[in-house]
Amino acid sequence: AAAGAPQRRLVPYSLSEALAQQVLHSAGEGRYASEALLHFELLTPPAPSPPPGEGSRARAAVLVLTGVRLLVVDTGSWTATLNLQLRKVAGAEPDGDRLLLVLVSRRGAGG
């Protein structure tokens, strides 16, 4: 390496992380780019059996959890299908292979 050249470290490429970073930089016109990325997941729907003569229209989504919000973005249209501020979440409960979010009541009375 040349003297004074910046040291760089190679990291394994992650499609999910790359998509999560894209979501943070593009969603909300870049307002979320400074939020700490806590978790990301590429969600692919199960392959349904389409009716005869029709193709499957199910698309993947990117789930992004930051220190402030939970975002879910459709990869076909790159629009947010969920933008939930974490302060509105009172808790989470497992339900089989799903996770149910308990939201804070608008009246402030809890779940």
N, C-alpha and C positions, 0 to 999 in steps of 0.2 A: 504494500500500500504506500502511496506517496505520503511524504511528510506533510502533516497538517490536514490530510483528507479526513472527512468525518467517518467515524466507525459506524457500520451498519450491521444489524443482526438480521439474519434470515429467519422468518417465522413460517410455519406451515400455513398454506392458504386455506381459508374457510369460506365457503360460499355463503353460509348463514351470516357470518360476521361481516363479510363484504356487503351483503344486502342490508344488514342492520345499519351499517355506517351510511349507506346510500339513503335509507329511510330517514335517519337523523339529519342528514344534510339537505334533503329535499322536502321533507314534511314541514309544514308550517313556515314555508319560505326560509328554511334554514335556522329558525328560532331554536330548534331543539339540539343543534349540533354541539352546544357546550354542555349538555346534560350528560352526566356520567352513565355510560353503558354498563348495566349490571348483568343482563342476560339477553340472549337472542335465540331464536329458533325458527327454522324454516318448516312451516307446517304444510304437509301435503295431504290433501283429502284422500280418503280411500277411493279406489277406482270403482265407481258404480257400474252397474250393467245398463248401458244405454238402450233405449228402445230400438228395435230393428231399423236400420237406415239412418240412425243419428249418431253422431260422435259425442264423446263425453265433453262437457263444458266446465267441469270442475277445475278450479285453478288453485295454485298454491298461495299461501299467505306468509308474511314475515311478521313474527311476534317480536317486539322490542320492549324490554323493560329497562327504564332509566331510573335514576333516583327520584324522579318527579312524576313519571307517567308510564302507563302501559299503552303501547301503540300496536295495532294490528293493521297491516297494509296488504291489500290485494295486489298480487304481482302482475295481474293482467292490465289493470288500469292505473296502478300506483296511487290509488286513493286510499285514505285511511278509513277502514270500516269500524275501527274503535280507537278512541283517543280518550283514555280515562285517567284523570289525575289521581295519584295514589292517596291524596288526602280524603278522597271520597270513598275509599275502601276501608270498611270496618274490620274485615277479616277474610279468611279463605278457609274453605272446608273441602276435603277430598270427597269425591263421589264416584267410586269405582275408578275408571280410567280418566275421569274428568276432574276439574278443579272449579268449584263454585265460589264466586266472589260475593261477599256480603257487603252491600253498599250502605253508606251512612244515610240515615233517614233525612229527608229534607227538613223535617221539623226538629231535627236534633235529638230525637227520642231513641237513637240507637238503631239496631237492625230491624 
